[in-house]
């Protein structure tokens, strides 16, 4: 079994998740068993998986594994099915929630999955002082998943998390996570895994618990598993802590050095590479481009195999689809796009400024930006970008389109793509654009653009941070219909280099055929 290790699967997926989805499809096509493995709990896991057409056969989650709910037929859990609804409490219904009262004292508050239904999401319980003491969290499939227990300090109006207890379908606790209130922060202090036979296994941190989960997966597969760490910050360390024999591979989805321009001089950002002890417990490192593989080999001088396999793949249906001419046939004259998260490392302000200079010369150009903002910092970068558009008076020609799951329709109408990122391990958006015949102009960013774009054939790579050069290329391409069409034809052609057959050949020769478990199987 091949396990692709990640933290979670959500609908606002990043390029890393898109790469995993494409890899799962590839392994399925060639009938090699594989699963995406996640370690975070979400009550909406199945909805998120269905959004990406990810089947249960290709997925396993830590909490499902220990709860015994890997395969569970969903049912609807309504308000009337809760035990508290059968008590003699006064019921008060509100949009999106319901409250139970014992006289003037609120006993519980039920929250629904959404305001259109009475399907239960969570239930908060209160004590005689009106303090929240417990929150029951229900999985969308209709069962109690876990409970949060709340405590108060000196300020009784502020409750903080003290314990989480996770349950099997029979109500038996299988995992307990304890928390402490330290320096105005709540931190986890212990993880207790409770087995059906009454044994208790205690872990000091999440990494140890995750490692135990990986070991149990590996044991279930008779120690014939390959674990591929994708979401490095969360899953690589636990993978290296495994105690059972398994093959461990680190897949790098981004650049490996801290600055954007010095691959040999700046600090390594991956502990899996910088810490010799951790690297020694890894059997292989995969990069997305040959240049990054070569740079890591030169820098580390390690005996650990370092190979390159593109994270992007283009299916046969897309490669064989009708090629849409640049002029007419649904393409919008002057339509330029960028597909990127609205994060600072994507450096979108540079694209906007380069477009502004081009638009000053060609006022029929338009620029659509597709991507979501960073909620963790209050959408700071998104606000900055929107303010920049207003300052430049570009509201009529620059549009923020948000996130779309139908990116193909976007590329079908576009004539050009821009990319100004500070770093790109691969740049899946470039390959997607190529597959729809959309040429790209990109900064020479480590590592993907120079690998994917063939200069003057499928687009252009201009010197990093050279906004004037990018503007000049935009103007030159958009005022030369013959060149624009030639670049489109070249983009379609470049996509064929990432066909299913070509990418699978690399997986076959560099990973699968080097798997020691093959000897055991054969």
C-alpha positions in Angstrom: 0.0 0.0 0.0 1.2 3.5 -0.8 0.2 6.1 1.8 0.2 9.8 0.9 0.5 11.6 4.2 -1.3 14.9 4.8 -3.0 16.8 7.6 -6.5 17.2 6.2 -8.6 17.5 3.0 -10.7 20.6 2.7 -12.6 22.2 -0.2 -10.2 25.2 -0.4 -7.4 22.9 -1.4 -3.9 24.1 -2.1 -1.6 22.9 -4.9 -0.3 20.2 -2.6 -3.7 18.6 -2.3 -4.3 18.9 -6.0 -1.1 17.1 -6.5 -2.2 14.3 -4.2 -5.6 14.0 -6.0 -3.8 13.6 -9.3 -1.4 11.1 -7.9 -4.3 9.0 -6.5 -5.9 9.0 -9.9 -2.7 7.9 -11.4 -2.2 5.0 -9.0 -5.8 4.0 -9.4 -5.4 3.9 -13.2 -2.5 1.5 -12.9 -4.1 -0.5 -10.2 -1.5 0.2 -7.5 -3.2 0.4 -4.1 -2.9 3.9 -2.5 -4.6 6.1 0.0 -4.5 9.7 1.2 -3.9 9.6 5.0 -5.1 12.5 7.2 -4.5 13.1 10.9 -6.9 16.0 11.7 -10.5 15.4 12.7 -13.2 17.1 10.7 -17.0 16.6 11.1 -17.3 17.3 7.4 -14.7 14.9 6.0 -17.1 13.0 3.7 -18.5 16.2 2.2 -15.0 17.5 1.6 -13.9 14.1 0.1 -17.0 14.0 -2.1 -16.2 17.5 -3.4 -13.0 16.1 -4.7 -14.4 12.8 -5.8 -12.2 11.0 -3.3 -13.6 7.6 -2.6 -13.4 5.9 0.8 -11.1 3.2 -0.8 -8.6 5.9 -1.4 -8.7 7.5 2.1 -8.0 6.8 5.7 -8.2 9.2 8.7 -6.6 8.7 12.1 -9.9 9.2 14.0 -11.9 7.0 11.6 -9.3 4.3 12.0 -9.5 4.1 15.8 -13.3 4.8 16.0 -14.1 2.0 13.6 -15.9 4.4 11.2 -13.7 4.1 8.0 -16.8 2.7 6.3 -20.0 3.9 7.8 -23.4 4.3 6.1 -24.4 7.9 6.9 -27.7 8.6 8.6 -29.5 11.8 9.5 -29.4 12.9 13.1 -32.2 15.4 13.9 -33.0 17.4 17.0 -35.7 15.0 18.2 -33.2 12.1 18.2 -31.1 13.6 20.9 -31.5 12.2 24.4 -32.0 15.7 25.9 -35.0 16.2 23.6 -36.8 13.4 25.5 -36.3 15.2 28.8 -39.0 17.5 30.2 -37.3 20.7 29.2 -38.8 23.7 27.5 -37.7 24.0 23.9 -37.0 27.3 22.2 -36.2 27.2 18.5 -34.2 29.8 16.7 -32.7 30.0 13.2 -29.8 27.6 13.1 -30.1 26.5 16.7 -32.4 25.4 19.5 -32.2 25.9 23.3 -33.4 23.7 26.1 -34.5 25.4 29.4 -35.1 24.3 32.9 -37.2 27.2 34.1 -35.0 30.2 33.7 -31.8 28.2 33.5 -30.4 27.3 30.0 -29.5 23.6 30.0 -28.2 23.1 26.5 -27.9 24.8 23.1 -28.1 22.7 19.9 -26.4 24.0 16.7 -27.4 22.8 13.3 -25.1 22.0 10.3 -26.8 24.9 8.5 -29.9 27.1 8.9 -31.8 25.1 6.2 -32.0 21.9 8.3 -32.4 20.6 11.8 -29.5 18.2 11.4 -27.3 18.3 14.5 -23.8 19.7 14.4 -22.9 20.4 18.0 -24.6 20.6 21.4 -23.3 22.9 24.2 -24.2 22.0 27.8 -24.3 24.5 30.7 -24.0 24.2 34.5 -26.0 26.0 37.2 -23.8 29.1 36.9 -24.6 29.3 33.1 -21.0 28.3 32.3 -20.4 26.0 29.3 -19.1 22.7 30.6 -19.3 20.4 27.6 -19.6 20.5 23.9 -20.7 17.3 22.0 -19.5 17.3 18.4 -21.4 15.1 15.9 -20.1 13.8 12.7 -22.1 14.7 9.6 -22.7 11.0 9.1 -25.0 11.1 12.2 -23.0 9.9 15.2 -21.3 11.5 18.3 -17.7 11.8 17.4 -16.2 13.5 20.5 -16.8 15.8 23.4 -15.0 18.9 24.6 -14.9 19.5 28.3 -14.5 23.1 29.4 -13.0 24.6 32.6 -12.7 28.2 34.0 -9.9 30.0 35.8 -10.2 33.1 37.9 -12.4 34.7 35.3 -15.4 32.4 35.3 -16.8 34.1 32.2 -14.0 32.7 30.1 -14.1 29.0 29.6 -11.1 27.2 28.1 -10.6 23.6 26.8 -9.5 21.1 29.4 -10.2 17.7 27.8 -11.3 16.1 24.5 -12.7 12.6 24.5 -13.3 10.7 21.3 -15.8 7.8 21.0 -16.5 4.7 19.1 -20.0 4.0 17.7 -20.8 2.1 21.0 -19.8 5.2 23.0 -16.5 3.7 24.3 -13.8 6.4 24.6 -10.8 5.5 22.4 -8.8 8.7 22.7 -8.4 11.4 25.3 -6.4 14.6 24.8 -5.8 16.8 27.9 -5.0 20.5 27.8 -3.4 23.1 30.0 -3.9 26.9 30.3 -0.4 28.4 30.0 0.5 32.1 29.5 -2.9 32.9 28.0 -2.6 29.9 25.7 -4.2 26.5 25.8 -1.8 23.7 24.9 -2.2 19.9 24.6 -0.2 18.0 27.3 -1.1 14.4 26.8 -2.7 11.9 24.4 -4.1 8.7 25.8 -5.1 5.9 23.3 -7.6 3.5 24.9 -7.9 0.1 23.3 -10.9 -2.2 23.3 -9.1 -4.7 25.6 -8.6 -2.0 28.3 -5.0 -1.1 27.6 -3.9 2.5 27.8 -1.1 4.0 25.7 0.1 7.5 26.6 1.9 9.9 24.3 3.3 13.3 25.2 2.6 15.0 21.9 0.6 14.7 18.7 3.7 13.5 16.7 4.0 10.4 18.8 0.3 9.6 18.4 0.5 10.1 14.6 3.6 7.8 14.5 1.6 5.1 16.4 -1.2 5.5 13.8 1.2 5.0 10.9 2.7 2.0 12.6 -0.8 0.5 13.1 -1.6 1.1 9.4 1.7 -0.6 8.5 1.0 -3.5 10.7 -2.4 -4.0 9.2 -0.7 -4.2 5.8 1.8 -6.8 7.0 4.7 -4.3 6.8 4.5 -3.8 3.1 3.7 -0.1 3.0 5.4 2.9 1.6 4.7 6.2 3.3 5.1 9.4 1.3 5.2 12.6 3.4 3.5 15.4 1.6 2.5 17.9 4.3 6.0 18.1 5.8 5.3 20.4 8.7 2.8 18.1 10.2 3.5 14.5 9.1 7.2 14.1 8.2 8.5 14.0 11.8 5.9 11.4 12.9 6.8 9.3 9.8 10.4 9.2 10.9 9.3 8.2 14.4 7.7 4.9 13.2 8.9 1.8 14.9 7.7 -0.8 12.4 9.7 -1.6 9.1 8.4 0.5 6.2 9.7 2.6 3.4 9.6 6.3 4.1 9.8 8.9 1.3 9.8 12.7 1.6 8.1 14.5 -1.2 9.0 18.2 -1.4 6.3 20.5 -2.8 8.1 23.8 -2.3 11.7 25.1 -2.4 14.0 23.9 0.3 15.9 27.1 1.3 14.7 30.1 3.3 15.5 33.0 0.9 14.0 33.0 -2.6 17.2 33.2 -4.6 20.1 31.4 -2.9 19.6 27.6 -2.9 23.2 26.8 -1.7 23.7 29.6 0.9 20.5 30.1 2.9 19.1 28.0 5.7 17.3 24.8 4.9 13.6 25.1 5.7 12.9 21.4 5.8 14.1 19.8 9.1 13.8 16.5 7.2 16.8 17.6 5.1 18.6 19.8 7.7 18.6 17.3 10.6 21.0 14.4 9.8 19.3 12.0 12.2 15.9 12.6 10.6 17.2 12.4 7.0 19.0 9.1 7.9 15.5 7.6 8.6 14.3 8.5 5.2 14.7 6.1 2.3 14.2 8.6 -0.6 13.5 12.3 -1.3 11.3 13.3 -4.3 11.4 16.7 -5.9 9.1 18.2 -8.6 11.9 19.3 -10.9 15.3 18.1 -12.0 17.0 21.3 -11.1 15.8 21.1 -7.4 17.0 17.5 -7.2 20.4 18.5 -8.6 20.7 21.4 -6.2 19.8 19.3 -3.1 22.2 16.6 -4.2 25.0 19.1 -4.5 24.2 20.7 -1.2 23.6 17.7 1.0 26.1 15.2 -0.5 23.9 12.5 1.0 23.6 8.8 0.1 19.8 9.1 0.3 18.4 8.8 -3.2 17.1 12.1 -4.5 14.9 11.8 -7.5 12.5 14.1 -9.5 8.9 13.2 -10.4 6.5 16.0 -11.5 3.6 16.5 -9.2 1.5 17.4 -12.2 0.0 15.1 -14.7 -2.4 15.7 -17.6 -5.0 13.0 -18.4 -5.6 11.6 -21.9 -9.0 13.2 -22.2 -7.5 16.7 -21.8 -4.6 16.0 -24.1 -6.9 14.7 -26.8 -9.5 17.5 -26.4 -10.1 20.0 -29.2 -7.5 22.8 -29.3 -9.2 26.2 -29.1 -7.7 28.9 -31.3 -6.5 32.1 -29.6 -8.7 34.2 -31.8 -12.4 33.6 -31.6 -14.0 30.3 -30.6 -14.8 31.4 -27.1 -11.5 33.1 -26.1 -12.0 36.6 -24.8 -9.8 39.1 -26.5 -7.2 40.5 -24.1 -8.2 38.2 -21.2 -5.2 37.6 -18.9 -5.5 35.4 -15.8 -3.6 34.4 -12.7 -4.5 31.4 -10.6 -2.9 31.6 -7.1 -3.7 31.9 -3.5 -3.9 35.5 -2.3 -0.8 35.0 -0.1 2.3 37.2 0.2 4.6 34.5 -1.4 2.5 34.6 -4.5 3.6 38.2 -5.0 0.5 39.2 -6.9 1.1 42.9 -6.5 3.9 42.5 -9.1 1.5 40.9 -11.6 -1.0 43.7 -11.0 1.7 46.4 -11.5 3.0 44.7 -14.6 -0.5 44.5 -16.0 -1.1 48.2 -15.2 1.9 49.2 -17.3 0.6 47.0 -20.2 -2.9 48.2 -19.8 -1.7 51.8 -20.1 -0.6 50.8 -23.6 -3.4 48.4 -24.5 -6.6 49.5 -22.8 -8.6 46.5 -24.0 -6.7 44.1 -21.7 -8.4 42.6 -18.7 -7.0 40.7 -15.7 -8.9 38.1 -13.7 -7.3 36.7 -10.5 -8.6 33.4 -9.1 -7.7 32.2 -5.6 -8.6 32.5 -1.9 -7.1 34.7 0.8 -5.3 33.8 4.0 -7.8 33.7 6.9 -5.0 33.1 9.4 -3.8 36.7 9.2 -7.2 38.3 8.6 -6.8 38.3 4.8 -4.1 40.9 5.1 -2.6 40.3 1.7 -6.0 40.2 0.0 -6.9 43.5 1.5 -3.6 44.9 0.3 -4.1 43.7 -3.3 -7.7 45.1 -3.4 -6.4 48.4 -2.2 -3.7 48.4 -4.8 -6.2 47.8 -7.6 -8.3 50.8 -6.3 -5.2 53.0 -6.0 -4.3 52.3 -9.6 -7.9 52.8 -10.8 -8.1 49.3 -12.2 -11.4 48.3 -10.8 -13.0 48.1 -14.3 -10.3 45.7 -15.7 -8.9 43.8 -12.8 -11.3 41.4 -11.0 -10.8 39.1 -8.0 -12.8 36.0 -8.9 -12.3 34.0 -5.7 -11.9 30.3 -5.7 -13.4 28.1 -8.4 -13.6 24.4 -8.8 -14.2 24.7 -12.5 -10.9 26.2 -13.5 -11.1 24.6 -17.0 -13.9 27.0 -17.9 -11.5 29.9 -16.9 -8.7 28.6 -19.1 -11.0 28.0 -22.1 -11.6 31.8 -22.3 -8.1 33.1 -21.4 -5.4 34.2 -23.8 -2.5 34.5 -21.4 -1.4 33.7 -17.8 0.9 35.6 -15.5 2.9 34.3 -12.6 5.0 36.4 -10.3 5.5 34.2 -7.3 8.5 34.5 -5.0 8.8 30.7 -5.0 7.2 27.7 -6.8 8.2 24.2 -6.2 6.4 23.2 -9.4 3.4 25.5 -10.2 0.5 23.3 -11.1 -1.4 26.2 -12.5 1.2 26.6 -15.3 0.7 23.0 -16.4 -3.1 23.3 -16.2 -3.0 26.4 -18.3 -0.7 24.7 -20.8 -3.2 21.8 -21.1 -5.8 24.3 -22.2 -3.4 26.0 -24.6 -2.9 29.1 -22.5 0.7 30.4 -22.7 2.3 32.0 -19.6 4.7 34.8 -18.8 6.5 34.2 -15.5 9.3 35.5 -13.3 12.3 33.1 -13.2 11.2 31.7 -9.8 12.7 28.7 -8.2 11.8 26.1 -9.5 8.8 25.3 -11.5 8.4 28.0 -14.2 11.8 27.6 -15.9 11.1 23.8 -16.0 7.5 24.0 -17.3 7.8 26.9 -19.7 9.8 26.5 -22.9 11.0 30.0 -23.7 9.5 31.4 -26.9 7.7 28.2 -27.5 5.0 27.9 -24.8 5.5 31.2 -23.0 8.3 33.3 -21.5 10.4 33.3 -18.4 11.7 36.8 -17.6 14.3 37.7 -15.0 13.0 37.6 -11.4 11.5 40.8 -10.3 12.0 42.5 -13.7 8.5 44.0 -14.0 9.5 46.0 -17.1 10.5 42.8 -18.9 7.2 41.2 -18.0 5.2 44.2 -19.2 7.2 44.3 -22.5 6.4 40.6 -23.1 2.7 41.1 -22.3 2.5 43.9 -24.9 4.5 42.0 -27.5 2.4 38.9 -27.2 -1.0 40.5 -27.1 -0.3 42.7 -30.1 1.0 39.8 -32.3 -1.9 37.3 -33.0 0.5 35.0 -34.9 2.9 34.8 -32.0 0.1 34.4 -29.5 -1.3 31.4 -31.5 2.2 29.9 -31.9 2.7 30.1 -28.1 -0.7 28.5 -27.6 0.2 25.6 -29.9 3.5 25.2 -28.0 1.6 25.2 -24.6 -0.7 22.4 -25.8 2.5 20.5 -27.0 4.3 21.0 -23.7 1.4 19.5 -21.8 2.0 16.2 -23.6 5.3 15.9 -21.8 3.3 15.4 -18.5 1.0 12.8 -19.9 -0.2 9.9 -17.7 2.2 7.5 -19.5 5.2 9.8 -19.0 4.7 10.6 -15.4 3.8 7.0 -14.5 7.0 5.8 -16.2 8.9 7.9 -13.6 6.9 6.5 -10.7 7.4 3.0 -12.0 11.2 3.2 -12.5 12.2 5.5 -9.6 9.8 4.4 -6.8 7.7 1.3 -7.5 10.4 -1.0 -9.0 12.8 0.0 -6.2 10.3 -1.1 -3.6 11.8 -3.9 -1.4 8.3 -5.1 -0.7 8.1 -6.3 -4.3 10.4 -9.2 -3.4 8.1 -10.2 -0.6 5.0 -10.0 -2.8 6.6 -11.9 -5.7 
